[in-house]
C-alpha cells in the first residue's frame, strides 16, 4: 500500500514533522516501515531472549517462551497450533553461529553488515575488540536498556560493506541532529555522571574494533558523540514476543463460551505468574532507526501509535483518530499513565528524556495550571525513568 504520509520541515526549533498526504481513517495503518539498521539489546540477548540476529523475530516457540519466563519447564500451552514460530526455517551463520529466523534474514544481514561484524571462531574470545566493546557497554548500561552500542557498530559496518558509501552516509545523516550542548545532555542521560570518561573509553574501543578511513569523522571525539546522540535521540524501541503472538491468535479463536472463559482465565493467570517471576521483561527487545517514524513529533493527545504486530522489526504506524490530509501525525513518547499526569509532570519527563518542552493542544490548554505536581505525583516523580518510557516504545 502507498504510504499515506510524508516528512516536511516545520521550523529550526521543531525540525521535521510527519504529515498526512490524504484522509486517513481511525484504525488504518498509515505505513509499515523497516529500519535502516537495528540491533537487539546486549543484556536482553545475554539473558537468553532468543531473537533473529537481523529482524529481531522471537525464535522460541510460545510454549518455550512461557516456560523460560516462568522458570517452569513442565508448562504446557493449550492450542499449540496458534504459535507461528517455524523452527524448520531457522538458520545459523556457519562461521559465528548467530541465529536467523530464515535464509532471507541471514542473506540480508550478510549483504548489509555481517561480513564486517562476524566474529567467526572468536565469538567467545573476551580479548576480541568487538567483544571488549560489548562488555564495556554492558558494564555501563544495565537493564532496563534504552540503546545499544551495536546499533552504531552496524551503522559503521553497513557503510564499510556498501558499494555506494555516500548513499548510506546520507541515509544516516537524515536523522535529527542536535547541538553540541544537547548532545552532551543526551550522552549524560545514557551514561550518567561518569559519562565523559565512559564516552572516551567507548570511543577508543569502538575505534579499535571498527576504524575506517572514510568514516574518520565518526571516530573523532565530536563525531563519536554526535553518532552516540543520534542513536540516543532517534532509536525506536522494538519488542517482539512469540507468547504475545500466541495470545493474539488465541483471542481471535471462535470458541464456545465456556472454553473461551477457561482460556482467558488461563492466559490471565499465566501473565500474573510470569510477572512474579520475570517482572516487566517479557519481550525480546532492541532498537532501530526508522526514517519516517523518527520524523513523528510528540503530542500528549497523539493521533497515531507504533506497534510491531508481525513479531519482527517491521514498524506499523496506526491511526488512533481520523486524520485529515495535511494534518500533522503525532505519536506520544509517554505511556498512558504519564499522559494522565499534570502538564508540569509531563514536561519534566519530556525535558529530561527528550530535551524539549511540549506545546501540543493539551499542554497549551493547561498552560495556566499551577506549576506544581500533586502529592501522589511527587511520590511517583522519582520512578519515572527510561524503563516506563521504553515500555511504551516496545509494546507488542
Buried (B, 14 or more C-beta within 10 A) or exposed (E): EEEBBEBEEBEEEEBBBBBBBEEBEEEBBBBBBBBBBBBBBBBBBEEEBBBBBBBBBBBBBBBBBBBBBBEEEEBEBBEEEBBBBEEEEBBEBEBBEBBBBBEEBBBBBBEBBBEBBBBEEBBEEEEBBBBBBBEBBBEBBEBBBBBBBBBBBBBBBBBBBBEEBEEBBEBBEBBEBBEEEBBBBBBBBBBEEEBEEBBEBBBBBBBEBBBBEEBEEBBEEEBBBBBBBBBBBBBBBBBBBBBBBBBBBBEEEEEEEEEBEEBEEEBEEBBEBBEEEBEEBBBBBBBBBBBBBBBBBBBBBBBBBBBBBBBBBBBBBBBBBEBEEEBBBBBBBBBEEBBEBBBBBBBBBBEBBBBBEBEBEBBEEBEEEEEEBEEEBEEBEEEBEBBBBBBBBBBB
